Amino acid sequence: MLDNKPIEYVAMALSGEMQAYCDIEDDMVKGMFGTIVQGYLKKGYNRTTAEMINLY
């Protein structure tokens, strides 16, 4: 967005809207990561292994 619409990007950053968007995106990624790890745990992997598998 910064490259294509720099004025809109700055406006969103100054208004706090960009931070809200980033927070929502971060929560979504954490949720997906947790779901994937849970799937590996159900398959019998230990937590450390499940988290490492998910990183690659």
Sequence and secondary structure as in RCSB ss.txt:
>XXXX:A:sequence
MLDNKPIEYVAMALSGEMQAYCDIEDDMVKGMFGTIVQGYLKKGYNRTTAEMINLY
>XXXX:A:secstr
 TTT HHHHHHHHHHTHHHHHHHHHHHHHHHHHHHHHHHHHHTT  HHHHHHHHH 
